[in-house]
Amino acid sequence: MIDKGADVTIADKDGNTPLMAAADMFDDDDTIIKLLLKNGDDPYQKNNFGVSVYKTLEMPRNESIKHLFPSEK
């Protein structure tokens, strides 16, 4: 879908992006996260509650994907 022009930055009604969802549901396969970052999903974007993907990265189960993200601002 991305190669057909799908917008990887579109957010749901709560302001969560596909990257936020992918990090929240991370299951040891970082393929989707890498794809979303490569195609422009902004890791600094905050949802409607003021939370970015970096809050999800604080969870111990996400330790192995922290290196994929730029430093938090």
CYANA upper distance limits for C-alpha pairs under 8 A (distance plus 0.5 A):
  1 MET  CA      5 GLY  CA      7.09
  1 MET  CA      6 ALA  CA      6.01
  2 ILE  CA      6 ALA  CA      5.11
  2 ILE  CA      7 ASP  CA      7.59
  2 ILE  CA      8 VAL  CA      7.85
  2 ILE  CA     39 ASN  CA      8.42
  8 VAL  CA     17 THR  CA      8.10
  8 VAL  CA     18 PRO  CA      7.02
  8 VAL  CA     36 LEU  CA      6.90
  8 VAL  CA     39 ASN  CA      7.45
  8 VAL  CA     40 GLY  CA      7.26
  8 VAL  CA     41 ASP  CA      6.07
  9 THR  CA     17 THR  CA      6.40
  9 THR  CA     18 PRO  CA      7.41
  9 THR  CA     40 GLY  CA      7.52
  9 THR  CA     41 ASP  CA      5.42
  9 THR  CA     42 ASP  CA      7.49
 10 ILE  CA     17 THR  CA      6.48
 10 ILE  CA     18 PRO  CA      7.87
 11 ALA  CA     15 GLY  CA      5.35
 11 ALA  CA     16 ASN  CA      5.52
 11 ALA  CA     17 THR  CA      4.92
 11 ALA  CA     18 PRO  CA      7.58
 12 ASP  CA     16 ASN  CA      5.91
 12 ASP  CA     17 THR  CA      7.12
 14 ASP  CA     47 ASN  CA      6.82
 14 ASP  CA     48 ASN  CA      6.01
 14 ASP  CA     49 PHE  CA      8.23
 15 GLY  CA     46 LYS  CA      7.81
 15 GLY  CA     47 ASN  CA      4.63
 15 GLY  CA     48 ASN  CA      5.56
 16 ASN  CA     20 MET  CA      6.41
 16 ASN  CA     21 ALA  CA      7.44
 16 ASN  CA     46 LYS  CA      8.17
 16 ASN  CA     47 ASN  CA      5.71
 16 ASN  CA     48 ASN  CA      8.22
 17 THR  CA     21 ALA  CA      6.96
 17 THR  CA     41 ASP  CA      8.06
 17 THR  CA     47 ASN  CA      8.26
 18 PRO  CA     22 ALA  CA      6.55
 18 PRO  CA     36 LEU  CA      8.02
 18 PRO  CA     41 ASP  CA      8.13
 19 LEU  CA     23 ALA  CA      6.62
 19 LEU  CA     33 ILE  CA      6.78
 19 LEU  CA     36 LEU  CA      6.70
 19 LEU  CA     37 LEU  CA      8.05
 19 LEU  CA     41 ASP  CA      6.88
 19 LEU  CA     42 ASP  CA      8.42
 19 LEU  CA     43 PRO  CA      7.74
 19 LEU  CA     53 VAL  CA      7.78
 20 MET  CA     24 ASP  CA      6.56
 20 MET  CA     43 PRO  CA      8.46
 20 MET  CA     52 SER  CA      7.86
 20 MET  CA     53 VAL  CA      5.60
 20 MET  CA     56 THR  CA      8.16
 21 ALA  CA     25 MET  CA      6.62
 22 ALA  CA     26 PHE  CA      6.28
 22 ALA  CA     32 ILE  CA      7.37
 22 ALA  CA     33 ILE  CA      6.72
 23 ALA  CA     33 ILE  CA      7.50
 23 ALA  CA     53 VAL  CA      7.55
 23 ALA  CA     56 THR  CA      7.10
 23 ALA  CA     57 LEU  CA      7.80
 23 ALA  CA     62 ASN  CA      7.97
 24 ASP  CA     56 THR  CA      6.59
 26 PHE  CA     30 ASP  CA      7.85
 26 PHE  CA     62 ASN  CA      7.55
 28 ASP  CA     64 SER  CA      8.46
 30 ASP  CA     34 LYS  CA      6.68
 30 ASP  CA     65 ILE  CA      7.55
 31 THR  CA     35 LEU  CA      6.67
 32 ILE  CA     36 LEU  CA      6.60
 33 ILE  CA     37 LEU  CA      6.67
 34 LYS  CA     38 LYS  CA      6.50
 34 LYS  CA     68 LEU  CA      7.71
 35 LEU  CA     39 ASN  CA      6.64
 36 LEU  CA     40 GLY  CA      6.84
 36 LEU  CA     41 ASP  CA      5.91
 37 LEU  CA     41 ASP  CA      5.72
 37 LEU  CA     42 ASP  CA      7.56
 37 LEU  CA     43 PRO  CA      8.10
 43 PRO  CA     52 SER  CA      7.35
 43 PRO  CA     53 VAL  CA      6.46
 43 PRO  CA     54 TYR  CA      7.93
 43 PRO  CA     69 PHE  CA      7.78
 44 TYR  CA     52 SER  CA      6.46
 44 TYR  CA     53 VAL  CA      7.66
 44 TYR  CA     54 TYR  CA      8.26
 44 TYR  CA     72 GLU  CA      7.88
 44 TYR  CA     73 LYS  CA      8.02
 45 GLN  CA     52 SER  CA      6.24
 45 GLN  CA     53 VAL  CA      8.26
 46 LYS  CA     50 GLY  CA      5.59
 46 LYS  CA     51 VAL  CA      5.40
 46 LYS  CA     52 SER  CA      4.79
 46 LYS  CA     53 VAL  CA      8.07
 47 ASN  CA     51 VAL  CA      5.92
 47 ASN  CA     52 SER  CA      6.82
 51 VAL  CA     55 LYS  CA      7.06
 52 SER  CA     56 THR  CA      8.22
 53 VAL  CA     57 LEU  CA      7.01
 54 TYR  CA     58 GLU  CA      7.15
 54 TYR  CA     72 GLU  CA      7.58
 55 LYS  CA     59 MET  CA      8.12
 56 THR  CA     62 ASN  CA      7.94
 57 LEU  CA     62 ASN  CA      5.92
 57 LEU  CA     63 GLU  CA      7.29
 57 LEU  CA     65 ILE  CA      8.16
 57 LEU  CA     66 LYS  CA      6.78
 58 GLU  CA     62 ASN  CA      7.56
 58 GLU  CA     63 GLU  CA      7.98
 59 MET  CA     63 GLU  CA      7.59
 62 ASN  CA     66 LYS  CA      7.28
 65 ILE  CA     69 PHE  CA      8.09
